């Protein structure tokens, strides 16, 4: 922090407003981390004193154990943040979900994953917005795009990139047979102050009616927006808002992010680093399996971490999977 303060006091630094903001943000983050550790240490010492005074009181012991459990959770969160060494890890994120092979089964599975992640965001108090959601006519979704603006979102969610596999008795099969479904999850880091020049002549902008399950229309007017960047072929959709103006605004924002990453990766020859993680959404490529039948198990094939508490996982309790992935990356 001393070096950062010295850099901030350098007259040359003030000539670069962006650099000043970055340094101030780093100082603020360091101060927050120090305050958390100081507070954490004080609470531990307080608990030690209380436990010595009330070691014979069963009610107090129960309360002390509850506080210890909460402190352990906070400690794990602090440990999580120590994994985010790269600036990109501290960014917000854009998370996308697409169903794979399996028709309505996979569309339903994609919606289950969407619910899982939304529950996770709520548990972590992450700020998020659904930028685009395409319902499938029969059940499930064809695509979901979620923007998460909270700090460290990309650091947390990069572990989710890959193919997610579900095995269960199909609720859509009258013969109650076992089915395997796939869905892909991809995460882009959100870039602040994106400077991407977009020529309107390069854009194909289409409007359509936002539809719900069963083909029901959310609006009777064309509020949904699809934008195609003709030179690159990149297409984005937004239909979550009732206003065409807001949908267009969100679509352009998402297009800028995708174009920024496209040009940056192309220029730095880093496209392979991201794209190699995108594979066929089918057999042999899954990073995690969620088995509901004939037994209950969720297993990550990269870390071998597993749990039989499938219901908790599908309700957003995926912290241990993320922790195992980040710990493995830290050691490698």
N, C-alpha and C positions, 0 to 999 in steps of 0.2 A: 504493500500500500504506500510506503514511503517513496518508492521509485515512481509510482503513478502520480503521487502528489508533486514530486519534483518535475516530472514531465509536464504536468498541468500548469505549473508555475513558469515554465519556459515561455518567454514572449513569442517565440516562433510558433508555438502550439496554437496560440489564439488566432493565427492567420487561417487555421483550418477548423471551421465550425464543426464539421463532421467528426474530426478527431477529438475535439473537446467533448462532444456528446458521448463518444465511445469511452473515453477515459472516465468521465463522470459516472457513466453506467457501471463500469468495472469497479470503481471505488464504492459506489452504492451497494453493489452486490457483495463485495468483500465485507463492508460494514454490517450488512444484514446477516451474513454467515457468522461473523464474530459475535454478534449479539445473540444469535441462536445458540451458539456453543456456550457462551457465558450464562445464558438463561438455563440451558440444559444442565450445566455443571451445578448451578445453584439449586435446581430442583432435586438433583440426585443427593446433594448434601443434606437438604431439608428432609428428604425421605429417610435417609440414614438416621438422622436424629429422631424423627418421629417413630421409626421402627424400634429404636432402642427404648424409647419412653413407653410405648404402648404394645410391646411384644406379647403381653399376656391378654390383651383385649381383642377378642375374635372379630368384632365389628371393625375395629381400626385396622387390623391385619388384612381384612378383606378389602378395605378401601385402599390400603397401601399397595396391595397386589394389583388392584385395578389401575392405580396410577403408574406402577412399574410397567404394566402392559402397554399403556398409552405412551410412556417414554420410549419403550422399545420400538414402537411404530414410528415415532418421531426420529429416533436415531437412524432407523433404516432409510427414512426420507432424506436425512442429512448425508447418509452414505451414498444414496442414489445421486445426489447433486455432485458428489466428488467425482463421479464417473464422467461428468459432462465437461471435458477439458477443452474441446474444440468449440469455437464460437458458434458454429452451425448447430451444435447440440442445444444451445440455449435459446434457439429461435422457436417461433410458433411453427405450426405444421398444417399441411393439407393432406388429409387422409381420404383415399378412395377405396371403394369396395365394388368388385365385379363378380357376378356368378360365373361359374365355369361349366364343365360338362355335366349334364344331368337335368336340363330343362327346368320345370317348375320346382323340382327338388332343390336345385342349386340356388334358384331365386329366393326360395324360402330360407335357405341356409344363409344367404347373403344378408337377408333382413335380420336373422338371429344374431349375426356378427355385428350388424349396425347397432342393434339394441345393446349388445355386450359392451361395445365401445362407448356408447352414450352413457351407460351406467358407470363405466370406469371414469369418464370425464366428470360426472357428477360427484363421484366419491372423492376425486382429487381436486374438486373445486376448479376445474379447468373451464375457461370461457370458450364456448364454441358456437358455431352457427352452421346449419345445414345449407350449403350453397346450392346443391342440386340433389334431387331424389326422384328416380324414375321407377314408379311402381310397375310390377308385372301384372298382366291382365287377370290371371287366375289367382296367384298368391306370390308374396315376396316382392323383391325389387330387382330391377335390371342394372341399377347403378346408384351409388351414393357418393357424394363429395362433401366432406366436412372440413371446415376451417377451425383450427384450434389456435387461439391467439395468446394463450398463457405461456409464460417463460418455461423453457426446458421441454416443451411439448415434443419437439423433434427428437430430443435425446431419449425421452421415454418411448416414443412410438416407433423409432427406427427398428426396434426388435420385432415388430409385427409385420414387416415387409415379407411377403411370400404367399404360398398357397396353404389354405386352411382346409382340412378334410374332416367331414362329418360322416359317422356311421350310425344308422338308427333304423328302427322300423318306420317305414314311410307312412305319414298320416294321409297321403294321397293315393295309397295303394289299397284297393279293396281286399286284396289277398294278404295284407299285412306282412309283406316281404321286407327283408332287410335291404336298404339302399345306401350307396356311398355317394356323397355330394362334395363338390369343391367350390371354393370361392377364393379370389385373390385380393390381397390387401397391399396397397402401395402408399408410401408416405413421402411427400416432398417437403423440404424445409421451406418455411415462409421467409421471403426476402423483403427486408424493409427498404423503403425509398427506391423502388425498382425504376430504373431508367431504361425503358425499352421504347424505341420509336416504332409506332405502328401506323402505317399508311392505310387510311380508310379504304383506298382502292384495293387493298390486299385482303379485305374482310368480306365475307359473305354472311350477312346477318339475316336470320330467319326467326319468325315468331310463330308460336303454335299454342294450342290450348293445353294448360297443365292438367294432366289426367290423374285420376285416383284408381284404386283397385276396382276391377270389374268394368273399366272403361268409363267410369263416372267422371265428369268434368268438375274440377275444383272451381273454375271460372268459366263464364260463358263467352269471355273475350280472350283473345290471344295474348296472354301475359307472359308465357314462357319464352325464353330466348335461347337460340343456338347460334354460336359464332364460329365460323371456320376461317382459319388463317390460311389462305390459298397457297402461298409459297411453301409452307412447311406441312400443310395438311392437318395441323393441330386443330382439334374441334373441342369446344367446351359448351356445356349446357347449364342453364340455371332456370329453375321453375319454382323455387321454394317460396318466393314472395308473391303477393297478390298484385304487385305493381310491375308493369313491364319495364319501367324506368329502373327500378331497383334490381330486377333480374339482369338487365343489360349491364348495369354497373358492376354487379358481382361477377358476371361472365367475363367482362373485360379485365377485371382484377385477376381472375383465375387464369385467363389467357396470358396476361403479362408475366405471371409467375412461371407458367409453363414455357413461354418463349424465352424468358431470362435463363432458365435452366438449360433450355435447348441450345441457345447460342453460347452460353458459358461453357457447357460441357463439350460442345463442338470445337470451340476455340482452344480450350485447354486439353482437348483429347481425353476428357474424363467421362464421356458419355458411357463408355463401357463399364465404369465403376458402378453406375446406377442401373444401367439396363441389363447387366448380367444377372441381376436379382430377379428380373422379370422373366418368367418361364411359362411354358404351356400350363394352363390351368387344368391339370388332370393327374393321372397316376404317376408316382415316382418323384414328384417335385414338392411334396408337401413339407412344410416346416413344423406343422403341429397337427395332431389328430385328436378329434373329440369323439369319443366312442360312447354311445348311449345304449347300445345293445350288441352283443349278448352280455356285456358287463359295462361298468361305469368307469371311464378313465379318460383323462386328458393328458397327452404326452407331447413334449417338445422334442423333436428328433435331432435338434442341434445340440442341446444341452443334456438331454435325457431326463430333465426334470419332469415329474409327473404327479398327478393327484387324482384321487377317486371322487373328489367333491366337484362333480361336473356342474351341478346346479349353481354353486358359488361362482365358478369360473364364468358361466354364461350370464351371471348377474354382475359381471364387471370386475370380479376379484382376480385380476391377472398380474398383480404386482410381483408375485414370486417367479412367474415365468420371465418377466422383464428383468428382474434382479439376477436370475440365473444366467440370462443371456449377457447382461452387462458385465457381470463378474467374470464370465468366461472370456469376453473380449478384453477385459482389463488384464487378465493373466497371459493372454496370447501375445 
